[in-house]
Amino acid sequence: MTSDEQNSATQTDASASAVVRLSPKASGFARRGRPWLFRDDIVSGESMPPRLVRILDENDRDLGLGITGASKLALRVCGPWEGVDVPDREAFFHARLDAAIDARAGMLGPEDGTRIVHAEADWLPGLIVDRYSDVLVVQVTSTFVQESLDAIVPYLADRLSASSVVLRNDVPTRRREGLEQDIEVVHGNRREAVSIVEGSVTHTVRPLTGHKTGFYLDQRPARALVQSLAKGRRVLDLFAYQGGFALHALRGGATSALAIDQSVEALSQAEHDAGVNKISGLETRSGSVFDVVRELREKNEQFDLIVLDPPAFAKSRRETPGAERGYRDLNRIALRLLAPNGFLLTCSCSHHVDGPRFEELVRQASAGLPFRVATRRRLGAGDDHPALITHPESEYLKVLLMQRIDS
């Protein structure tokens, strides 16, 4: 065999190894938009080592690209790609990153906080990228993406003129692919804190230590709604973290805002940011929200606007019954703390409790109260966190605006 023939054979073997074929049932799932497939769905082609592959149906028709994985989740769909070959890592990631960045072109001001890459919604499963001013925070939950950071980080840093890139790989889901949990600065300077401006409020983000990647960017629409409703109202912000809702309420003209959270450090940051924004009227109280709301109820306290934004109560299906009790109990006591015609903005970020079920829990919480409760608005995450209708798990954030009706 000549050298050219050997090279051609090697390329053919490599191309064949970069193909997986799905069962007829799994092919139907993939066509209907399911982004995740499992080992039993693959009838030929190996999922190991993790790599970029062409996905074919049972009749060898093209279903686009995918990333194979090292866990039960054997294949993550990455969308269509022109031609029949598998692109190299650089071509794939650079094209997908360009598309994600271009889709958020109006949200890339010098002081903006924006989700740049939202995993499956941007055909980049296993990758989250948040931008806080000129700091990028990257979170990886796929072995292939982890091994491809050399093709991702320099390109992102250059494209977005980042002064710092932080890997926030401290999420437990990394264990499913045998990945270690760590936090690391992989480009530029270490930045303990950076400021972003949302609407007319400046927020401090701690990319190395803050919740999630440093801030709850997904709640931007809800914070804007609270600000628009707050004028002349007494506000209660439960599970306040750094007081994002409370600060927007006060900026919107609230007469006062009481922020409750377990973390003394987070509430201290809220007080600091109130000073930075020259906002008055913020009061903070550290402690268990469950305990504090009962104390407020015993004292017959009432508030015109309450924000209830707890952490994910159900991080697995087996935790769902307890989570539902928690949502029901908290919403009931929050409704009892409402002043006549007051508003409750209530949230759930547990994807194991879907939208209809969350609404049912709030409905149960309102049963038997001596006033009526109306649903005024339904919200989700912002436009930089697109939710795919074919991927219900991506619609993890549910926000309901309820109102007490006394007339």
C-alpha positions as a Markdown table, in Angstrom:
| # | Residue | x | y | z |
|---|---|---|---|---|
| 1 | Met | 0.0 | 0.0 | 0.0 |
| 2 | Thr | 1.4 | 3.4 | -1.0 |
| 3 | Ser | 1.8 | 6.3 | 1.5 |
| 4 | Asp | -1.2 | 8.1 | 0.0 |
| 5 | Glu | -3.3 | 4.9 | 0.2 |
| 6 | Gln | -2.3 | 4.5 | 3.9 |
| 7 | Asn | -3.3 | 8.1 | 4.7 |
| 8 | Ser | -6.6 | 7.7 | 2.9 |
| 9 | Ala | -7.3 | 4.5 | 4.8 |
| 10 | Thr | -6.4 | 6.1 | 8.1 |
| 11 | Gln | -8.7 | 9.1 | 7.3 |
| 12 | Thr | -11.5 | 6.7 | 6.4 |
| 13 | Asp | -11.0 | 4.7 | 9.7 |
| 14 | Ala | -11.0 | 8.0 | 11.7 |
| 15 | Ser | -14.2 | 9.1 | 9.9 |
| 16 | Ala | -15.9 | 5.8 | 10.6 |
| 17 | Ser | -14.9 | 6.0 | 14.3 |
| 18 | Ala | -16.4 | 9.4 | 14.5 |
| 19 | Val | -19.9 | 8.2 | 13.7 |
| 20 | Val | -22.7 | 6.8 | 16.0 |
| 21 | Arg | -25.9 | 5.3 | 14.8 |
| 22 | Leu | -29.1 | 5.5 | 16.8 |
| 23 | Ser | -31.9 | 3.0 | 17.2 |
| 24 | Pro | -35.1 | 3.8 | 15.4 |
| 25 | Lys | -36.7 | 4.9 | 18.7 |
| 26 | Ala | -33.8 | 7.1 | 19.6 |
| 27 | Ser | -33.7 | 8.6 | 16.1 |
| 28 | Gly | -37.3 | 9.7 | 16.6 |
| 29 | Phe | -36.3 | 11.3 | 19.9 |
| 30 | Ala | -33.4 | 13.2 | 18.2 |
| 31 | Arg | -35.6 | 14.5 | 15.4 |
| 32 | Arg | -38.1 | 15.8 | 17.9 |
| 33 | Gly | -35.4 | 17.8 | 19.6 |
| 34 | Arg | -34.3 | 15.6 | 22.6 |
| 35 | Pro | -30.8 | 16.9 | 23.4 |
| 36 | Trp | -29.6 | 13.9 | 25.5 |
| 37 | Leu | -29.3 | 10.2 | 24.6 |
| 38 | Phe | -28.1 | 7.2 | 26.5 |
| 39 | Arg | -26.0 | 4.1 | 25.8 |
| 40 | Asp | -29.0 | 2.0 | 25.0 |
| 41 | Asp | -29.9 | 4.5 | 22.3 |
| 42 | Ile | -26.7 | 3.8 | 20.3 |
| 43 | Val | -26.6 | 0.7 | 18.1 |
| 44 | Ser | -23.2 | 1.2 | 16.6 |
| 45 | Gly | -20.2 | 3.5 | 17.2 |
| 46 | Glu | -18.4 | 4.0 | 20.5 |
| 47 | Ser | -19.1 | 6.7 | 23.1 |
| 48 | Met | -15.6 | 6.4 | 24.4 |
| 49 | Pro | -13.3 | 8.2 | 24.3 |
| 50 | Pro | -15.4 | 11.4 | 24.5 |
| 51 | Arg | -15.3 | 13.1 | 21.1 |
| 52 | Leu | -17.2 | 15.0 | 18.5 |
| 53 | Val | -19.2 | 12.7 | 16.2 |
| 54 | Arg | -21.7 | 12.6 | 13.4 |
| 55 | Ile | -25.1 | 11.2 | 14.4 |
| 56 | Leu | -26.9 | 8.9 | 11.9 |
| 57 | Asp | -30.3 | 7.4 | 12.2 |
| 58 | Glu | -31.0 | 3.7 | 11.6 |
| 59 | Asn | -31.0 | 4.3 | 7.8 |
| 60 | Asp | -27.7 | 6.3 | 7.8 |
| 61 | Arg | -29.5 | 9.7 | 7.4 |
| 62 | Asp | -27.6 | 12.6 | 9.0 |
| 63 | Leu | -28.9 | 14.0 | 12.3 |
| 64 | Gly | -26.1 | 16.5 | 12.9 |
| 65 | Leu | -23.3 | 16.5 | 15.4 |
| 66 | Gly | -23.0 | 15.2 | 18.9 |
| 67 | Ile | -20.6 | 14.9 | 21.8 |
| 68 | Thr | -20.0 | 11.5 | 23.3 |
| 69 | Gly | -19.6 | 11.2 | 27.1 |
| 70 | Ala | -18.2 | 9.2 | 29.9 |
| 71 | Ser | -21.4 | 8.7 | 31.9 |
| 72 | Lys | -24.8 | 7.1 | 31.4 |
| 73 | Leu | -25.5 | 10.2 | 29.3 |
| 74 | Ala | -23.6 | 8.8 | 26.3 |
| 75 | Leu | -24.5 | 11.4 | 23.6 |
| 76 | Arg | -25.3 | 15.1 | 23.7 |
| 77 | Val | -26.8 | 16.6 | 20.5 |
| 78 | Cys | -24.9 | 19.6 | 19.1 |
| 79 | Gly | -27.2 | 20.5 | 16.1 |
| 80 | Pro | -26.8 | 20.5 | 12.4 |
| 81 | Trp | -23.5 | 21.0 | 10.6 |
| 82 | Glu | -23.0 | 21.4 | 6.8 |
| 83 | Gly | -21.4 | 18.5 | 4.9 |
| 84 | Val | -20.8 | 14.9 | 6.1 |
| 85 | Asp | -17.5 | 15.2 | 7.8 |
| 86 | Val | -16.8 | 15.9 | 11.5 |
| 87 | Pro | -15.1 | 19.3 | 11.9 |
| 88 | Asp | -12.0 | 19.8 | 14.0 |
| 89 | Arg | -12.5 | 21.2 | 17.5 |
| 90 | Glu | -11.4 | 24.7 | 16.6 |
| 91 | Ala | -13.8 | 25.0 | 13.7 |
| 92 | Phe | -16.7 | 23.6 | 15.7 |
| 93 | Phe | -16.3 | 25.6 | 18.9 |
| 94 | His | -15.4 | 28.9 | 17.2 |
| 95 | Ala | -18.5 | 28.7 | 14.9 |
| 96 | Arg | -20.8 | 27.9 | 17.8 |
| 97 | Leu | -19.3 | 30.5 | 20.1 |
| 98 | Asp | -19.5 | 33.2 | 17.3 |
| 99 | Ala | -23.2 | 32.3 | 16.9 |
| 100 | Ala | -23.9 | 32.6 | 20.6 |
| 101 | Ile | -22.1 | 35.9 | 21.0 |
| 102 | Asp | -23.8 | 37.4 | 17.9 |
| 103 | Ala | -27.2 | 36.4 | 19.3 |
| 104 | Arg | -26.5 | 38.5 | 22.3 |
| 105 | Ala | -25.0 | 41.5 | 20.5 |
| 106 | Gly | -27.3 | 44.0 | 22.2 |
| 107 | Met | -26.3 | 42.8 | 25.7 |
| 108 | Leu | -22.5 | 43.2 | 25.5 |
| 109 | Gly | -22.1 | 46.7 | 26.9 |
| 110 | Pro | -18.9 | 47.4 | 29.0 |
| 111 | Glu | -20.9 | 47.2 | 32.3 |
| 112 | Asp | -23.3 | 44.4 | 31.4 |
| 113 | Gly | -23.8 | 41.0 | 32.9 |
| 114 | Thr | -24.8 | 38.5 | 30.3 |
| 115 | Arg | -25.0 | 34.7 | 29.8 |
| 116 | Ile | -23.0 | 34.2 | 26.6 |
| 117 | Val | -23.4 | 30.4 | 26.3 |
| 118 | His | -26.4 | 28.6 | 27.6 |
| 119 | Ala | -25.3 | 25.0 | 27.0 |
| 120 | Glu | -27.9 | 23.0 | 24.9 |
| 121 | Ala | -29.7 | 26.2 | 23.8 |
| 122 | Asp | -26.6 | 27.3 | 22.0 |
| 123 | Trp | -25.7 | 23.8 | 20.6 |
| 124 | Leu | -22.8 | 23.7 | 23.2 |
| 125 | Pro | -24.0 | 21.1 | 25.7 |
| 126 | Gly | -21.8 | 20.9 | 28.8 |
| 127 | Leu | -20.7 | 24.5 | 28.5 |
| 128 | Ile | -21.9 | 27.7 | 30.4 |
| 129 | Val | -20.2 | 31.0 | 29.9 |
| 130 | Asp | -21.2 | 34.2 | 31.8 |
| 131 | Arg | -19.8 | 37.6 | 31.2 |
| 132 | Tyr | -19.5 | 40.2 | 34.0 |
| 133 | Ser | -18.2 | 43.4 | 32.4 |
| 134 | Asp | -14.7 | 42.2 | 31.2 |
| 135 | Val | -14.6 | 39.0 | 33.3 |
| 136 | Leu | -15.7 | 35.7 | 31.8 |
| 137 | Val | -16.8 | 32.8 | 34.0 |
| 138 | Val | -16.8 | 29.4 | 32.4 |
| 139 | Gln | -18.5 | 26.2 | 33.8 |
| 140 | Val | -17.9 | 22.8 | 32.2 |
| 141 | Thr | -19.8 | 19.6 | 32.8 |
| 142 | Ser | -18.7 | 17.5 | 29.8 |
| 143 | Thr | -15.4 | 15.6 | 29.4 |
| 144 | Phe | -15.0 | 16.5 | 25.8 |
| 145 | Val | -15.5 | 20.2 | 26.5 |
| 146 | Gln | -13.1 | 20.0 | 29.4 |
| 147 | Glu | -10.5 | 18.5 | 27.1 |
| 148 | Ser | -11.2 | 21.2 | 24.5 |
| 149 | Leu | -10.7 | 24.3 | 26.7 |
| 150 | Asp | -7.5 | 25.1 | 24.8 |
| 151 | Ala | -9.7 | 25.7 | 21.8 |
| 152 | Ile | -12.4 | 27.6 | 23.8 |
| 153 | Val | -10.7 | 29.9 | 26.4 |
| 154 | Pro | -8.2 | 31.8 | 24.2 |
| 155 | Tyr | -10.8 | 32.4 | 21.5 |
| 156 | Leu | -13.4 | 33.7 | 24.0 |
| 157 | Ala | -10.9 | 35.9 | 25.7 |
| 158 | Asp | -9.8 | 37.5 | 22.5 |
| 159 | Arg | -13.3 | 37.8 | 21.0 |
| 160 | Leu | -14.7 | 39.4 | 24.1 |
| 161 | Ser | -11.6 | 41.3 | 25.2 |
| 162 | Ala | -11.6 | 39.6 | 28.6 |
| 163 | Ser | -9.2 | 40.8 | 31.3 |
| 164 | Ser | -9.9 | 37.5 | 33.2 |
| 165 | Val | -11.3 | 34.1 | 32.6 |
| 166 | Val | -12.4 | 32.0 | 35.6 |
| 167 | Leu | -13.2 | 28.3 | 35.5 |
| 168 | Arg | -16.1 | 27.7 | 38.1 |
| 169 | Asn | -15.9 | 24.0 | 37.9 |
| 170 | Asp | -17.2 | 23.5 | 41.4 |
| 171 | Val | -20.6 | 22.0 | 40.5 |
| 172 | Pro | -21.4 | 18.4 | 41.7 |
| 173 | Thr | -22.7 | 17.4 | 38.2 |
| 174 | Arg | -19.1 | 17.1 | 37.1 |
| 175 | Arg | -18.8 | 13.9 | 39.1 |
| 176 | Arg | -21.0 | 12.1 | 36.6 |
| 177 | Glu | -18.3 | 12.3 | 34.0 |
| 178 | Gly | -15.5 | 11.7 | 36.5 |
| 179 | Leu | -14.3 | 15.3 | 36.5 |
| 180 | Glu | -12.8 | 17.0 | 39.5 |
| 181 | Gln | -14.3 | 20.0 | 41.1 |
| 182 | Asp | -12.2 | 23.1 | 41.3 |
| 183 | Ile | -12.0 | 26.9 | 40.7 |
| 184 | Glu | -9.2 | 28.3 | 38.6 |
| 185 | Val | -8.1 | 31.5 | 36.9 |
| 186 | Val | -7.0 | 30.4 | 33.4 |
| 187 | His | -6.5 | 33.7 | 31.7 |
| 188 | Gly | -5.5 | 37.2 | 32.8 |
| 189 | Asn | -5.7 | 38.6 | 36.3 |
| 190 | Arg | -7.4 | 37.2 | 39.4 |
| 191 | Arg | -10.5 | 39.4 | 40.1 |
| 192 | Glu | -12.1 | 38.9 | 43.4 |
| 193 | Ala | -14.9 | 41.3 | 42.6 |
| 194 | Val | -16.3 | 43.1 | 39.5 |
| 195 | Ser | -19.2 | 45.5 | 39.1 |
| 196 | Ile | -22.0 | 45.2 | 36.6 |
| 197 | Val | -24.9 | 47.6 | 36.0 |
| 198 | Glu | -28.4 | 46.3 | 35.5 |
| 199 | Gly | -31.0 | 48.9 | 34.7 |
| 200 | Ser | -30.0 | 51.6 | 37.1 |
| 201 | Val | -28.5 | 49.5 | 39.8 |
| 202 | Thr | -24.9 | 48.6 | 40.3 |
| 203 | His | -24.2 | 45.0 | 41.6 |
| 204 | Thr | -21.0 | 43.5 | 42.9 |
| 205 | Val | -20.2 | 40.1 | 41.5 |
| 206 | Arg | -17.7 | 37.7 | 43.0 |
| 207 | Pro | -16.7 | 35.4 | 40.2 |
| 208 | Leu | -14.6 | 33.1 | 42.4 |
| 209 | Thr | -16.9 | 32.7 | 45.4 |
| 210 | Gly | -20.4 | 34.0 | 44.5 |
| 211 | His | -23.4 | 31.7 | 44.1 |
| 212 | Lys | -23.7 | 30.0 | 40.7 |
| 213 | Thr | -21.1 | 31.8 | 38.5 |
| 214 | Gly | -21.1 | 34.9 | 40.7 |
| 215 | Phe | -24.6 | 36.3 | 40.3 |
| 216 | Tyr | -28.2 | 35.3 | 39.4 |
| 217 | Leu | -28.3 | 36.7 | 35.9 |
| 218 | Asp | -31.4 | 34.7 | 35.1 |
| 219 | Gln | -33.6 | 36.8 | 37.3 |
| 220 | Arg | -33.1 | 40.0 | 35.4 |
| 221 | Pro | -36.7 | 40.2 | 34.1 |
| 222 | Ala | -38.1 | 39.6 | 37.7 |
| 223 | Arg | -35.9 | 42.3 | 39.2 |
| 224 | Ala | -37.1 | 44.7 | 36.5 |
| 225 | Leu | -40.7 | 43.8 | 37.4 |
| 226 | Val | -40.1 | 44.3 | 41.1 |
| 227 | Gln | -38.6 | 47.7 | 40.4 |
| 228 | Ser | -41.6 | 48.7 | 38.4 |
| 229 | Leu | -44.1 | 47.7 | 41.1 |
| 230 | Ala | -42.2 | 49.0 | 44.2 |
| 231 | Lys | -43.1 | 52.7 | 44.4 |
| 232 | Gly | -44.6 | 53.5 | 47.8 |
| 233 | Arg | -44.5 | 49.9 | 48.9 |
| 234 | Arg | -43.0 | 48.1 | 51.9 |
| 235 | Val | -40.9 | 45.2 | 50.6 |
| 236 | Leu | -39.8 | 41.9 | 52.0 |
| 237 | Asp | -37.0 | 40.1 | 50.1 |
| 238 | Leu | -36.7 | 36.4 | 51.2 |
| 239 | Phe | -33.6 | 34.3 | 50.4 |
| 240 | Ala | -32.2 | 37.7 | 49.4 |
| 241 | Tyr | -28.5 | 36.7 | 48.9 |
| 242 | Gln | -26.9 | 40.0 | 48.0 |
| 243 | Gly | -30.2 | 41.9 | 48.1 |
| 244 | Gly | -30.7 | 42.2 | 44.3 |
| 245 | Phe | -34.5 | 42.4 | 44.5 |
| 246 | Ala | -34.4 | 44.7 | 47.5 |
| 247 | Leu | -32.0 | 47.1 | 45.8 |
| 248 | His | -34.1 | 47.2 | 42.7 |
| 249 | Ala | -37.3 | 47.7 | 44.8 |
| 250 | Leu | -35.7 | 50.7 | 46.6 |
| 251 | Arg | -34.5 | 52.1 | 43.3 |
| 252 | Gly | -38.1 | 51.9 | 42.1 |
| 253 | Gly | -39.3 | 54.0 | 45.1 |
| 254 | Ala | -40.1 | 51.4 | 47.8 |
| 255 | Thr | -40.4 | 53.0 | 51.2 |
| 256 | Ser | -38.4 | 50.3 | 52.8 |
| 257 | Ala | -37.0 | 46.8 | 52.0 |
| 258 | Leu | -36.2 | 44.1 | 54.5 |
| 259 | Ala | -33.7 | 41.5 | 53.1 |
| 260 | Ile | -33.5 | 38.1 | 54.9 |
| 261 | Asp | -30.8 | 35.5 | 54.2 |
| 262 | Gln | -28.8 | 32.9 | 56.1 |
| 263 | Ser | -25.5 | 34.4 | 54.9 |
| 264 | Val | -24.1 | 37.3 | 57.0 |
| 265 | Glu | -21.5 | 37.9 | 54.3 |
| 266 | Ala | -24.1 | 38.1 | 51.5 |
| 267 | Leu | -26.2 | 40.6 | 53.5 |
| 268 | Ser | -23.0 | 42.7 | 54.2 |
| 269 | Gln | -22.5 | 42.8 | 50.4 |
| 270 | Ala | -26.1 | 44.0 | 50.0 |
| 271 | Glu | -25.5 | 46.8 | 52.5 |
| 272 | His | -22.2 | 47.7 | 50.7 |
| 273 | Asp | -24.0 | 47.9 | 47.3 |
| 274 | Ala | -26.8 | 50.0 | 48.8 |
| 275 | Gly | -24.1 | 52.5 | 49.7 |
| 276 | Val | -22.5 | 52.3 | 46.3 |
| 277 | Asn | -25.9 | 53.0 | 44.7 |
| 278 | Lys | -26.7 | 55.8 | 47.3 |
| 279 | Ile | -29.9 | 53.9 | 48.1 |
| 280 | Ser | -31.5 | 54.3 | 51.5 |
| 281 | Gly | -34.2 | 52.2 | 53.2 |
| 282 | Leu | -32.5 | 48.8 | 53.2 |
| 283 | Glu | -32.7 | 46.7 | 56.4 |
| 284 | Thr | -31.0 | 43.2 | 56.6 |
| 285 | Arg | -31.6 | 40.3 | 58.9 |
| 286 | Ser | -29.6 | 37.1 | 58.9 |
| 287 | Gly | -31.2 | 33.8 | 59.9 |
| 288 | Ser | -33.4 | 30.9 | 58.6 |
| 289 | Val | -36.1 | 32.3 | 56.4 |
| 290 | Phe | -38.5 | 29.7 | 57.7 |
| 291 | Asp | -38.0 | 30.9 | 61.2 |
| 292 | Val | -38.0 | 34.6 | 60.4 |
| 293 | Val | -41.2 | 34.5 | 58.4 |
| 294 | Arg | -43.0 | 32.8 | 61.3 |
| 295 | Glu | -41.7 | 35.5 | 63.6 |
| 296 | Leu | -43.0 | 38.2 | 61.3 |
| 297 | Arg | -46.4 | 36.4 | 61.1 |
| 298 | Glu | -46.6 | 36.2 | 64.9 |
| 299 | Lys | -46.0 | 40.0 | 65.1 |
| 300 | Asn | -48.7 | 40.6 | 62.5 |
| 301 | Glu | -46.3 | 42.3 | 60.2 |
| 302 | Gln | -47.5 | 43.0 | 56.7 |
| 303 | Phe | -45.7 | 43.9 | 53.4 |
| 304 | Asp | -47.0 | 45.4 | 50.2 |
| 305 | Leu | -44.5 | 43.4 | 48.0 |
| 306 | Ile | -42.8 | 40.1 | 48.9 |
| 307 | Val | -40.2 | 38.3 | 46.9 |
| 308 | Leu | -39.8 | 34.6 | 47.6 |
| 309 | Asp | -36.8 | 33.2 | 45.7 |
| 310 | Pro | -35.5 | 30.1 | 47.5 |
| 311 | Pro | -32.7 | 27.9 | 46.3 |
| 312 | Ala | -33.5 | 24.7 | 44.4 |
| 313 | Phe | -35.3 | 22.6 | 47.0 |
| 314 | Ala | -35.3 | 19.5 | 44.7 |
| 315 | Lys | -31.9 | 18.7 | 43.3 |
| 316 | Ser | -33.0 | 15.1 | 42.5 |
| 317 | Arg | -36.3 | 13.4 | 42.0 |
| 318 | Arg | -36.2 | 11.7 | 45.4 |
| 319 | Glu | -36.1 | 15.1 | 47.0 |
| 320 | Thr | -39.3 | 16.2 | 45.2 |
| 321 | Pro | -41.9 | 15.4 | 48.0 |
| 322 | Gly | -40.0 | 17.4 | 50.6 |
| 323 | Ala | -39.4 | 20.2 | 48.1 |
| 324 | Glu | -43.1 | 20.4 | 47.4 |
| 325 | Arg | -43.9 | 20.7 | 51.1 |
| 326 | Gly | -41.4 | 23.5 | 51.4 |
| 327 | Tyr | -42.8 | 25.5 | 48.5 |
| 328 | Arg | -46.3 | 25.0 | 49.8 |
| 329 | Asp | -45.5 | 26.1 | 53.4 |
| 330 | Leu | -43.4 | 29.1 | 52.4 |
| 331 | Asn | -45.9 | 30.4 | 49.9 |
| 332 | Arg | -48.8 | 30.0 | 52.4 |
| 333 | Ile | -47.0 | 32.0 | 55.1 |
| 334 | Ala | -45.8 | 34.6 | 52.5 |
| 335 | Leu | -49.4 | 35.1 | 51.3 |
| 336 | Arg | -50.5 | 35.6 | 54.9 |
| 337 | Leu | -47.8 | 38.3 | 55.3 |
| 338 | Leu | -49.3 | 40.3 | 52.4 |
| 339 | Ala | -51.0 | 43.6 | 53.0 |
| 340 | Pro | -54.4 | 44.1 | 51.3 |
| 341 | Asn | -53.9 | 44.1 | 47.5 |
| 342 | Gly | -50.2 | 43.4 | 48.0 |
| 343 | Phe | -48.0 | 41.4 | 45.5 |
| 344 | Leu | -46.1 | 38.1 | 46.0 |
| 345 | Leu | -43.4 | 37.3 | 43.5 |
| 346 | Thr | -42.7 | 33.7 | 44.0 |
| 347 | Cys | -40.0 | 31.6 | 42.3 |
| 348 | Ser | -38.8 | 28.1 | 41.8 |
| 349 | Cys | -35.5 | 27.0 | 40.1 |
| 350 | Ser | -36.0 | 23.3 | 40.7 |
| 351 | His | -36.3 | 21.7 | 37.3 |
| 352 | His | -37.8 | 18.6 | 39.0 |
| 353 | Val | -40.8 | 20.8 | 39.9 |
| 354 | Asp | -42.2 | 21.9 | 36.5 |
| 355 | Gly | -44.3 | 25.0 | 35.8 |
| 356 | Pro | -47.7 | 23.4 | 36.1 |
| 357 | Arg | -46.8 | 21.6 | 39.3 |
| 358 | Phe | -45.3 | 24.8 | 40.8 |
| 359 | Glu | -48.5 | 26.7 | 40.1 |
| 360 | Glu | -50.5 | 23.9 | 41.6 |
| 361 | Leu | -48.4 | 24.1 | 44.8 |
| 362 | Val | -49.1 | 27.9 | 45.0 |
| 363 | Arg | -52.8 | 27.2 | 44.4 |
| 364 | Gln | -52.8 | 24.8 | 47.3 |
| 365 | Ala | -51.0 | 27.4 | 49.5 |
| 366 | Ser | -53.7 | 29.9 | 48.8 |
| 367 | Ala | -56.6 | 27.6 | 49.6 |
| 368 | Gly | -58.7 | 28.6 | 52.6 |
| 369 | Leu | -57.2 | 32.1 | 53.0 |
| 370 | Pro | -59.7 | 34.9 | 53.9 |
| 371 | Phe | -59.0 | 36.7 | 50.6 |
| 372 | Arg | -58.7 | 35.8 | 47.0 |
| 373 | Val | -55.4 | 35.4 | 45.2 |
| 374 | Ala | -54.9 | 36.2 | 41.5 |
| 375 | Thr | -52.1 | 35.3 | 39.1 |
| 376 | Arg | -50.9 | 38.5 | 37.5 |
| 377 | Arg | -47.8 | 37.5 | 35.5 |
| 378 | Arg | -45.7 | 34.5 | 34.6 |
| 379 | Leu | -42.0 | 35.0 | 33.9 |
| 380 | Gly | -38.9 | 32.9 | 33.3 |
| 381 | Ala | -35.2 | 33.6 | 32.7 |
| 382 | Gly | -34.0 | 36.4 | 30.5 |
| 383 | Asp | -33.5 | 36.3 | 26.8 |
| 384 | Asp | -29.8 | 35.4 | 27.3 |
| 385 | His | -31.1 | 32.1 | 28.9 |
| 386 | Pro | -33.2 | 30.7 | 26.1 |
| 387 | Ala | -35.5 | 27.8 | 27.1 |
| 388 | Leu | -35.9 | 25.2 | 24.4 |
| 389 | Ile | -39.5 | 23.9 | 24.0 |
| 390 | Thr | -38.1 | 20.5 | 23.1 |
| 391 | His | -36.0 | 20.4 | 26.3 |
| 392 | Pro | -38.2 | 21.0 | 29.3 |
| 393 | Glu | -35.3 | 20.9 | 31.7 |
| 394 | Ser | -34.0 | 24.1 | 30.2 |
| 395 | Glu | -37.1 | 25.9 | 31.5 |
| 396 | Tyr | -35.9 | 25.5 | 35.1 |
| 397 | Leu | -36.8 | 29.0 | 36.4 |
| 398 | Lys | -40.5 | 29.6 | 37.1 |
| 399 | Val | -41.6 | 33.0 | 38.4 |
| 400 | Leu | -45.2 | 33.9 | 39.3 |
| 401 | Leu | -46.5 | 37.3 | 40.3 |
| 402 | Met | -49.5 | 36.8 | 42.6 |
| 403 | Gln | -51.8 | 39.5 | 44.1 |
| 404 | Arg | -54.0 | 39.5 | 47.2 |
| 405 | Ile | -57.5 | 40.7 | 46.2 |
| 406 | Asp | -59.7 | 42.1 | 49.0 |
| 407 | Ser | -62.4 | 43.9 | 47.0 |
